[in-house]
């Protein structure tokens, strides 16, 4: 997948959402109908994909996904500068 994910990247009904994580141009949150959220972002030379799985009919809260993603982004920034 090159660049930010698009709705059509999930052929089975997933959708793209915005995300506030990472410093690159690739980024987004894809929510799959089976309660899987995939957060992708770039930071420097790093491309990150985080998957969050929840029980049916109980999606992972978007603020939790963003919080975990921002913490991962911070860790990556530290690793890239050391």
Order of alpha helices (4+ residues) and beta strands (2+ residues): beta-beta-beta-beta-alpha
